[in-house]
Amino acid sequence: MKTRKEKTEMPENIPVITQEMMEKTAIEIAKRRYDRKQSPVKGVKDINCPSCGNSTMSYADDLTFDVTLTGERIVIPNLTGLKCSKCGEVAFDAHSTKLIENYTADKPTGGYELNVSTVGGGKLGMYFPRDVLRVMKISKNDKAILTPLSKRKMVIELLNSTA
């Protein structure tokens, strides 16, 4: 039986972040920002967007790359490049593209391929692979919400799954 003293003691393996460590980190971040090369597209304004055709693409230094590869989510913030203010299309500059490639080069793309088919009445449907149905325990009468993220990306969330 544990005493009260034993229950309130901090485990030894939890790291403690000191003020000195925070200051060193802040200095390191400042050095990296200072050493960061200027983007060759800095100052570019109002060029034609390849997606929507409007001349609303301009330089941005707060871009984020977000991808999920084989179940691992990779998020890289503070990238530079061009962004369309009309449709949101993003084009990373050479330095940002190199950073993205460094983090994603050896990662295989994941996911399952599925077919989009005609169901009738002008509607389309998707057939999920059996592995997905089995692992996620999806059954015939489950409901889901489909959320479009972009023209080529969507998220499907199960509402009342039997899992």
Long-range contacts (C-beta under 8 A, 24 or more apart in sequence): 36-95, 37-95, 39-80, 39-81, 39-93, 39-95, 39-96, 40-93, 40-94, 41-80, 41-81, 41-82, 41-93, 42-80, 44-82, 47-82, 49-84, 49-86, 49-87, 49-89, 50-89, 50-91, 51-84, 51-87, 51-89, 52-84, 52-86, 52-87, 52-89, 54-84, 54-86, 54-87, 56-84, 56-85, 56-86, 57-82, 57-83, 57-84, 57-85, 57-89, 57-91, 58-82, 58-83, 58-85, 60-90, 63-90, 63-92, 63-96, 65-92, 65-96, 65-100, 67-104, 68-110, 69-104, 69-107, 69-108, 69-109, 69-110, 70-107, 70-108, 70-109, 70-110, 71-110, 72-107, 74-103, 74-104, 74-107, 76-100, 76-103, 88-150, 136-161, 136-163, 137-161, 137-162, 137-163
